[in-house]
Amino acid sequence: MDLMLINGKNYTANYGFELMFDAILLRHRKRVFDKVFGKNGLNDFESVLDIGSTSDSGSASNIFLTFFKKRYVVSVSDQEMPSEVKSKFPHVNFVKGDALNLFFPNGAFDLVFSNATLEHVGNRLNQKKFINEAIRVCLKETIIVFPNRWFPIETHTKLPFLHFLPNKIHRKIIKFLGFTDLSLEDNLNIPTKRQVNRFFKELEIEKYNIYKIKTLFFTSNLVIHFKH
């Protein structure tokens, strides 16, 4: 099976239909952007921090960076960006860093944005740290988009319903099916809305929202929206 690079590793199955899945993902991410920013706009944001850029150069990869043109944009990742990615987004300053321990000061960016990264940072403690850091370096708004655990198809393996099983069982099955990397908590750990709400409670943060993005009548993504 063909795979797409995520965080420098082959994680997402394409089953030989990479161009088709890439086109679907591109349309979906454009729609997500319109849903997230269409009503809010970008006029209030002069500086943007994107967390979780990937070294993959597919048409849908890092696509949100294209939408943030005409602004000061920094994108932080745990990997070095190849020249083809840098040339694709000349307006972006790519830096290597740790999303759980960002080296930026408090309130460094008007907007802090992340898409499809929260589920790749490891255990629940790491996910809570990720959210806390994204809020800490934010001056105005933090927006974190991640897949809905209860969407019928797990978007990395493209397999239906198996991810509804308890984590231990799900990991054993997908490892047996050949998804060794995805079977590891460090590489894929999709939180539920309830778990994210628990993170905010533990962080003692009250003024936030979590809203849904629908695909084919099902909730495909959840969006954390925090506003100072």
KADA-V283383 format. One record per backbone hydrogen bond with DSSP energy under -1.0 kcal/mol. NH is the residue of the N-H (numbers start at 1). CO is the residue of the C=O. Records with the same first field share a line. If there is no record, write none. Layout:
# KADA-V283383
NH: CO / CO
This chain:
# KADA-V283383
4: 12
6: 9
9: 6
11: 4
12: 4
13: 156
14: 2
17: 14
21: 17
22: 18
23: 19
24: 20
25: 21
26: 22
27: 23
28: 24
29: 25
30: 26
31: 27
32: 28
33: 29
34: 30
35: 31
36: 32
37: 33
38: 34
41: 37
45: 42
48: 72
49: 111
50: 74
51: 113
52: 76
63: 60
65: 62
66: 63
69: 66
72: 46
74: 48
75: 93
76: 50
77: 95
86: 82
87: 83
89: 85
92: 89
93: 73
95: 75
97: 77
101: 98
107: 136
108: 105
109: 137
111: 47
112: 141
113: 49
114: 143
116: 145
120: 117
121: 118
127: 123
128: 124
129: 125
130: 126
131: 127
132: 128
133: 129
134: 130
135: 131
136: 132
137: 133
138: 135
139: 109
140: 110
141: 110
142: 226
143: 112
144: 224
145: 114
146: 222
148: 220
151: 148
154: 159
158: 154
161: 152
162: 160
164: 161
165: 162
170: 166
171: 167
172: 168
173: 169
174: 170
175: 171
176: 172
177: 173
178: 175
179: 174
180: 178
183: 179
184: 181
187: 184
188: 184
189: 119
196: 192
197: 193
198: 194
199: 195
200: 196
201: 197
202: 198
203: 199
205: 200
208: 206
209: 225
211: 223
213: 221
215: 218
218: 215
220: 213
221: 213
222: 146
223: 211
224: 144
225: 209
226: 142
228: 140
